[in-house]
Amino acid sequence: MKTKLLLLAIVIIVLIPEVSLAHFSGGEGRGDNLHSILNAPPSNFFLADNGVTVMCPDAQVGETGTVIINGNPVEFTKRDRAGLEMLRATDNNAAFATTCTSGV
C-alpha cells in the first residue's frame, strides 16, 4: 500500500509540476494531507484548458471546491445570479475572485 501511494505521489509530482509534496505535508512531513487528497472524491471544480478559468459545471449552487492555483489551494464557491447580486449589495468584492458561475 505504501509503495502504491509513493508511486502515485511521484506521478502527481511529475505530471503536475506546480504541485509539490511540500504543499501536502501534514506536520513533520508525514504526508497526511497528501493521503487525504488522494482519497478525496473528485472535485466538481477544476481549471479549464486555458489554465486560468475555474470551471464548475457539475457543482450545485452554494457548493465549494478547492483548486490548486500556482501551487496554492484556493477555495471557490459556485454562485448564481442572486448570489452575485448579494455580493454586490454587501460590497463583498473579494468574494468575486473565488466565484464560479459555470452553467448559471
Buried (B, 14 or more C-beta within 10 A) or exposed (E): EEEEBEEEBEEBEEEEEEBEBEBBBEEEEEBEBBBEBBEEEEBBBBEEEEEEEBBBEBBEBEBBBBBBBEEEEBEBBBBBEEBBEEBEEEEEEEBEEBBBBBEB
